[in-house]
Amino acid sequence: MKSSEVKQEFTHVATPEENSYIEAFHSILEHDVIERNVFDSYYEAKEMLARYFSHYNYHRLHRSLGFMTPQQKWDETELIYDTTFSENPSS
């Protein structure tokens, strides 16, 4: 997994709410990509997943986000919670 730059992350014990988001995503990914395609190679699967992730984050509207894309929600949140830091702390 290290050579593929895959990072493994574990949820905290007794916190099923952390796992529900990824389980829902896996279900959507399986329905939208895995069940609808046959991949002849690792490269083909990797390219298809890259296109899907772009679609998922930049074009697919999410009901849970008020029918916005994740990128739109991120941009909106950044405007509300400006996380940029000025170089001069006194300004």
DSSP file (Angstrom, degrees, kcal/mol; ACC not computed):
  #  RESIDUE AA STRUCTURE BP1 BP2  ACC     N-H-->O    O-->H-N    N-H-->O    O-->H-N    TCO  KAPPA ALPHA  PHI   PSI    X-CA   Y-CA   Z-CA
    1    1 A M    > >       0   0    0      0, 0.0     5,-2.3     0, 0.0     3,-0.5   0.000 360.0 360.0 360.0 -33.5    0.0    0.0    0.0
    2    2 A K  G > 5 +     0   0    0      1,-0.2     3,-1.4     2,-0.2     5,-0.0   0.900 360.0  53.6 -61.9 -40.0    2.9    2.4    0.7
    3    3 A S  G 3 5S+     0   0    0      1,-0.3    -1,-0.2     2,-0.1     0, 0.0   0.768 109.5  49.0 -67.1 -23.8    4.1    2.1   -2.9
    4    4 A S  G < 5S-     0   0    0     -3,-0.5    -1,-0.3     2,-0.1    -2,-0.2   0.368 113.4-119.4 -92.7   3.3    0.6    3.1   -4.1
    5    5 A E  T < 5 +     0   0    0     -3,-1.4     2,-0.5    -4,-0.3    -3,-0.2   0.796  58.5 157.1  60.2  31.8    0.5    6.0   -1.8
    6    6 A V      < -     0   0    0     -5,-2.3     2,-0.5     2,-0.0    -1,-0.2  -0.754  29.2-153.5 -86.9 129.8   -2.6    4.6    0.0
    7    7 A K        -     0   0    0     -2,-0.5     2,-0.4    -3,-0.1    -5,-0.0  -0.908   3.9-147.7-107.4 129.1   -3.1    5.8    3.5
    8    8 A Q        -     0   0    0     -2,-0.5     2,-0.4     2,-0.0    -2,-0.0  -0.789  17.0-177.2 -96.9 135.7   -4.9    3.7    6.0
    9    9 A E        -     0   0    0     -2,-0.4     2,-0.4     0, 0.0    -2,-0.0  -0.997  11.7-151.0-134.8 137.0   -7.0    5.3    8.6
   10   10 A F        -     0   0    0     -2,-0.4     2,-0.1     3,-0.0     3,-0.1  -0.818  16.6-125.8-106.4 145.7   -8.9    3.7   11.5
   11   11 A T        -     0   0    0     -2,-0.4     2,-0.1     1,-0.1     3,-0.1  -0.484  37.3 -95.0 -81.5 160.8  -12.0    5.1   13.1
   12   12 A H    >   -     0   0    0      3,-0.2     3,-1.1    -2,-0.1     6,-0.1  -0.412  49.5 -90.1 -72.9 151.7  -12.1    5.6   16.8
   13   13 A V  T 3  S+     0   0    0      1,-0.2    -1,-0.1    -2,-0.1    -3,-0.0  -0.382 108.3   9.0 -63.3 136.7  -13.6    2.8   19.0
   14   14 A A  T 3  S+     0   0    0      1,-0.1    -1,-0.2    -2,-0.1     3,-0.1   0.807  95.7 113.8  62.9  34.3  -17.4    3.1   19.6
   15   15 A T    X>  +     0   0    0     -3,-1.1     3,-1.5     1,-0.1     4,-0.7  -0.587  28.5 163.6-129.7  72.5  -17.9    6.0   17.1
   16   16 A P  H 3>  +     0   0    0      0, 0.0     4,-1.7     0, 0.0     3,-0.3   0.750  68.7  72.1 -63.6 -22.6  -20.0    4.5   14.3
   17   17 A E  H 3> S+     0   0    0      1,-0.2     4,-0.7     2,-0.2    -2,-0.0   0.814  93.7  55.4 -63.5 -27.8  -20.9    8.0   13.1
   18   18 A E  H <> S+     0   0    0     -3,-1.5     4,-0.7     1,-0.2     3,-0.3   0.881 110.4  44.7 -68.8 -37.0  -17.3    8.3   11.7
   19   19 A N  H  X S+     0   0    0     -4,-0.7     4,-2.4    -3,-0.3    -2,-0.2   0.750  97.9  72.5 -79.5 -24.8  -17.7    5.1    9.7
   20   20 A S  H  X S+     0   0    0     -4,-1.7     4,-2.3     1,-0.2    -1,-0.2   0.859  94.1  53.9 -62.9 -36.0  -21.2    5.9    8.3
   21   21 A Y  H  X S+     0   0    0     -4,-0.7     4,-2.1    -3,-0.3    -1,-0.2   0.933 112.6  41.7 -64.9 -46.0  -19.8    8.6    5.9
   22   22 A I  H  X S+     0   0    0     -4,-0.7     4,-2.8     2,-0.2    -2,-0.2   0.858 112.7  54.7 -72.0 -33.8  -17.3    6.3    4.3
   23   23 A E  H  X S+     0   0    0     -4,-2.4     4,-2.0     2,-0.2    -1,-0.2   0.915 109.5  47.5 -63.8 -41.7  -19.7    3.4    4.2
   24   24 A A  H  X S+     0   0    0     -4,-2.3     4,-2.2    -5,-0.2    -2,-0.2   0.916 112.3  49.7 -64.0 -42.8  -22.2    5.6    2.3
   25   25 A F  H  X S+     0   0    0     -4,-2.1     4,-3.0     1,-0.2     5,-0.2   0.923 109.1  51.5 -62.0 -44.4  -19.5    6.8    0.0
   26   26 A H  H  X S+     0   0    0     -4,-2.8     4,-2.6     1,-0.2    -1,-0.2   0.892 109.4  51.0 -60.2 -39.5  -18.4    3.2   -0.7
   27   27 A S  H  X S+     0   0    0     -4,-2.0     4,-2.3     2,-0.2    -1,-0.2   0.920 112.4  45.6 -63.6 -44.2  -22.0    2.3   -1.5
   28   28 A I  H  X S+     0   0    0     -4,-2.2     4,-3.1     2,-0.2     5,-0.3   0.922 113.5  49.8 -64.6 -44.7  -22.3    5.1   -4.0
   29   29 A L  H  X>S+     0   0    0     -4,-3.0     4,-2.4     1,-0.2     5,-1.4   0.913 111.2  48.9 -61.4 -43.9  -18.9    4.3   -5.5
   30   30 A E  H  <>S+     0   0    0     -4,-2.6     5,-2.8    -5,-0.2     6,-0.3   0.926 116.2  42.9 -62.3 -44.9  -19.9    0.7   -5.9
   31   31 A H  H  <5S+     0   0    0     -4,-2.3    -2,-0.2    -5,-0.2    -1,-0.2   0.931 121.1  38.7 -67.1 -46.7  -23.2    1.6   -7.5
   32   32 A D  H  <5S+     0   0    0     -4,-3.1    -2,-0.2    -5,-0.2    -3,-0.2   0.785 135.8   6.2 -79.0 -28.9  -21.9    4.3   -9.8
   33   33 A V  T >X5S+     0   0    0     -4,-2.4     4,-0.8    -5,-0.3     3,-0.5   0.770 122.6  48.2-121.5 -58.3  -18.6    2.9  -10.9
   34   34 A I  G >4<S+     0   0    0     -5,-1.4     3,-0.8     1,-0.2    -3,-0.2   0.909 115.0  43.5 -62.6 -47.4  -17.7   -0.7   -9.9
   35   35 A E  G 34<S+     0   0    0     -5,-2.8    -1,-0.2     1,-0.2    -4,-0.1   0.693 115.9  49.6 -72.8 -17.8  -21.0   -2.4  -10.9
   36   36 A R  G <4 S+     0   0    0     -3,-0.5     2,-0.3    -6,-0.3    -1,-0.2   0.463 108.0  54.3-101.1  -2.6  -21.2   -0.5  -14.2
   37   37 A N    <<  -     0   0    0     -3,-0.8     2,-0.5    -4,-0.8    -4,-0.0  -0.943  57.8-150.5-135.7 152.5  -17.7   -1.1  -15.5
   38   38 A V        -     0   0    0     -2,-0.3     2,-0.5    -3,-0.0    -3,-0.0  -0.994  23.3-150.8-117.7 123.2  -15.3   -4.0  -16.3
   39   39 A F        -     0   0    0     -2,-0.5     3,-0.1     1,-0.1    -2,-0.0  -0.830  13.4-167.5-100.9 128.3  -11.7   -2.9  -15.9
   40   40 A D  S    S+     0   0    0     -2,-0.5     2,-0.3     1,-0.1    -1,-0.1   0.607  73.9  11.7 -86.0 -13.6   -9.1   -4.6  -18.0
   41   41 A S  S  > S-     0   0    0      1,-0.1     4,-2.0     0, 0.0     5,-0.2  -0.984  73.6-109.1-156.9 164.2   -6.2   -3.2  -16.0
   42   42 A Y  H  > S+     0   0    0     -2,-0.3     4,-2.8     2,-0.2     5,-0.2   0.900 119.2  55.2 -61.0 -42.1   -5.2   -1.4  -12.8
   43   43 A Y  H  > S+     0   0    0      1,-0.2     4,-2.5     2,-0.2     5,-0.2   0.914 106.8  49.6 -60.0 -44.6   -4.4    1.6  -15.0
   44   44 A E  H  > S+     0   0    0      1,-0.2     4,-2.3     2,-0.2    -1,-0.2   0.912 112.8  46.9 -62.2 -43.2   -7.9    1.7  -16.5
   45   45 A A  H  X S+     0   0    0     -4,-2.0     4,-2.6     2,-0.2    -2,-0.2   0.911 111.7  51.3 -64.2 -42.7   -9.5    1.4  -13.0
   46   46 A K  H  X S+     0   0    0     -4,-2.8     4,-2.1     1,-0.2    -2,-0.2   0.906 111.5  47.1 -61.9 -42.7   -7.3    4.1  -11.7
   47   47 A E  H  X S+     0   0    0     -4,-2.5     4,-2.1     2,-0.2    -1,-0.2   0.908 112.5  49.3 -65.9 -42.6   -8.1    6.5  -14.5
   48   48 A M  H  X S+     0   0    0     -4,-2.3     4,-2.5     1,-0.2    -2,-0.2   0.915 111.5  49.1 -63.5 -43.2  -11.9    5.8  -14.2
   49   49 A L  H  X S+     0   0    0     -4,-2.6     4,-3.0     2,-0.2     5,-0.2   0.889 108.5  53.5 -65.0 -38.8  -11.7    6.4  -10.5
   50   50 A A  H  X S+     0   0    0     -4,-2.1     4,-1.8     2,-0.2    -1,-0.2   0.922 111.3  46.0 -61.6 -43.3   -9.9    9.7  -11.0
   51   51 A R  H  X S+     0   0    0     -4,-2.1     4,-2.4     2,-0.2    -2,-0.2   0.907 113.6  49.6 -64.5 -41.0  -12.6   10.9  -13.4
   52   52 A Y  H  X S+     0   0    0     -4,-2.5     4,-3.5     2,-0.2    -2,-0.2   0.922 108.5  51.5 -65.7 -43.4  -15.3    9.8  -11.0
   53   53 A F  H  X S+     0   0    0     -4,-3.0     4,-2.2     2,-0.2    -1,-0.2   0.889 110.2  50.0 -61.4 -38.2  -13.7   11.5   -8.0
   54   54 A S  H  X S+     0   0    0     -4,-1.8     4,-2.4    -5,-0.2     5,-0.4   0.942 113.8  44.9 -63.4 -46.8  -13.5   14.7  -10.0
   55   55 A H  H  X>S+     0   0    0     -4,-2.4     5,-2.8     1,-0.2     4,-2.3   0.933 113.0  51.6 -59.7 -46.9  -17.2   14.3  -11.0
   56   56 A Y  H  <5S+     0   0    0     -4,-3.5    -1,-0.2     1,-0.2    -2,-0.2   0.877 119.2  34.6 -59.4 -41.3  -18.2   13.4   -7.4
   57   57 A N  H  <5S+     0   0    0     -4,-2.2    14,-2.2    -5,-0.2    15,-0.3   0.762 130.4  27.3 -88.5 -26.8  -16.5   16.5   -5.9
   58   58 A Y  H  <5S+     0   0    0     -4,-2.4    -3,-0.2    -5,-0.2    -2,-0.2   0.613 132.6  17.5-114.4 -15.7  -17.0   19.1   -8.6
   59   59 A H  T  <5S+     0   0    0     -4,-2.3     2,-0.4    -5,-0.4    -3,-0.2   0.670  92.9  92.7-129.7 -32.2  -20.2   18.3  -10.5
   60   60 A R      < -     0   0    0     -5,-2.8     2,-0.3     1,-0.1    -1,-0.1  -0.558  68.6-134.7 -76.6 124.5  -22.4   15.8   -8.6
   61   61 A L        -     0   0    0     -2,-0.4     2,-0.5     8,-0.1     8,-0.2  -0.608  15.9-148.9 -79.3 136.9  -25.0   17.5   -6.4
   62   62 A H  B > > -A   68   0A   0      6,-2.4     5,-1.8    -2,-0.3     3,-1.4  -0.929  10.1-153.7-112.7 121.5  -25.3   16.1   -2.9
   63   63 A R  G > 5S+     0   0    0     -2,-0.5     3,-1.9     1,-0.3    -1,-0.1   0.888  97.4  59.2 -57.8 -40.2  -28.7   16.2   -1.2
   64   64 A S  G 3 5S+     0   0    0      1,-0.3    -1,-0.3     2,-0.2    -3,-0.0   0.676 105.4  50.6 -66.0 -15.6  -26.9   16.2    2.2
   65   65 A L  G < 5S-     0   0    0     -3,-1.4    -1,-0.3     3,-0.2    -2,-0.2   0.126 129.3 -93.5-106.1  19.2  -25.1   19.4    1.2
   66   66 A G  T < 5S-     0   0    0     -3,-1.9    -3,-0.2     1,-0.2    -2,-0.2   0.867  81.4 -55.4  72.9  36.1  -28.3   21.2    0.1
   67   67 A F  S   <S+     0   0    0     -5,-1.8     2,-0.3     1,-0.2    -4,-0.2   0.890 109.0 125.4  59.1  44.0  -27.9   20.1   -3.5
   68   68 A M  B     -A   62   0A   0     -6,-1.0    -6,-2.4    -8,-0.1    -1,-0.2  -0.806  64.4-108.5-117.5 163.8  -24.4   21.6   -3.8
   69   69 A T     >  -     0   0    0     -2,-0.3     4,-2.3    -8,-0.2     5,-0.2  -0.581  32.4-111.4 -84.3 158.8  -21.2   19.9   -4.8
   70   70 A P  H  > S+     0   0    0      0, 0.0     4,-2.7     0, 0.0     5,-0.2   0.889 120.3  53.2 -56.3 -38.0  -18.6   19.3   -2.2
   71   71 A Q  H  > S+     0   0    0    -14,-2.2     4,-2.8     2,-0.2     5,-0.2   0.912 107.6  49.8 -65.6 -41.0  -16.4   21.9   -3.8
   72   72 A Q  H  > S+     0   0    0    -15,-0.3     4,-2.5     2,-0.2    -1,-0.2   0.917 112.4  48.0 -61.4 -42.2  -19.1   24.5   -3.6
   73   73 A K  H  X S+     0   0    0     -4,-2.3     4,-2.5     2,-0.2    -2,-0.2   0.911 111.7  49.9 -64.7 -42.3  -19.7   23.7    0.0
   74   74 A W  H  X S+     0   0    0     -4,-2.7     4,-2.5     2,-0.2    -2,-0.2   0.936 111.6  48.2 -60.6 -47.1  -15.9   23.9    0.7
   75   75 A D  H  X S+     0   0    0     -4,-2.8     4,-1.5     1,-0.2    -2,-0.2   0.904 112.1  49.4 -61.2 -41.7  -15.7   27.3   -1.1
   76   76 A E  H  X S+     0   0    0     -4,-2.5     4,-1.6     1,-0.2    -1,-0.2   0.909 111.6  49.1 -62.4 -43.0  -18.7   28.6    0.9
   77   77 A T  H  X S+     0   0    0     -4,-2.5     4,-3.4     1,-0.2    -2,-0.2   0.882 106.7  55.4 -65.6 -39.7  -17.2   27.4    4.2
   78   78 A E  H  < S+     0   0    0     -4,-2.5    -1,-0.2     1,-0.2    -2,-0.2   0.856 106.7  51.4 -62.6 -34.0  -13.9   29.0    3.4
   79   79 A L  H  < S+     0   0    0     -4,-1.5     3,-0.4    -5,-0.2    -1,-0.2   0.881 115.6  41.2 -68.7 -37.4  -15.7   32.3    2.9
   80   80 A I  H  < S+     0   0    0     -4,-1.6     2,-0.7     1,-0.3    -2,-0.2   0.924 125.7  33.9 -75.0 -45.9  -17.4   32.0    6.3
   81   81 A Y  S  < S-     0   0    0     -4,-3.4     2,-0.5    -5,-0.1    -1,-0.3  -0.735  82.1-158.0-112.7  79.9  -14.4   30.7    8.1
   82   82 A D        -     0   0    0     -2,-0.7    -3,-0.1    -3,-0.4    -4,-0.1  -0.435  13.1-179.6 -62.9 112.2  -11.4   32.4    6.5
   83   83 A T        +     0   0    0     -2,-0.5     2,-0.2    -5,-0.2    -1,-0.2   0.254  41.5 114.2-100.4  11.4   -8.5   30.1    7.4
   84   84 A T        -     0   0    0     -6,-0.2     2,-0.4     1,-0.0    -2,-0.0  -0.555  55.4-146.2 -81.4 150.8   -5.9   32.2    5.7
   85   85 A F        -     0   0    0     -2,-0.2     2,-0.2     2,-0.0    -2,-0.1  -0.945   8.9-130.5-118.1 135.8   -3.2   33.8    7.8
   86   86 A S        -     0   0    0     -2,-0.4     5,-0.0     1,-0.1     0, 0.0  -0.514  17.1-127.4 -79.2 154.3   -1.6   37.1    7.2
   87   87 A E  S    S+     0   0    0      1,-0.2    -1,-0.1    -2,-0.2     3,-0.1   0.777 102.1  59.7 -71.4 -25.2    2.1   37.3    7.3
   88   88 A N  S >  S-     0   0    0      1,-0.1     3,-1.9     2,-0.0    -1,-0.2  -0.897  72.7-160.7-106.0 105.7    1.9   40.2    9.7
   89   89 A P  T 3  S+     0   0    0      0, 0.0    -1,-0.1     0, 0.0    -3,-0.1   0.718  87.3  61.8 -60.3 -21.0    0.0   39.0   12.9
   90   90 A S  T 3         0   0    0      1,-0.2    -3,-0.0    -3,-0.1    -2,-0.0   0.597 360.0 360.0 -82.7  -9.0   -0.8   42.6   13.9
   91   91 A S    <         0   0    0     -3,-1.9    -1,-0.2    -5,-0.0    -4,-0.0   0.479 360.0 360.0 -89.4 360.0   -2.8   43.3   10.8
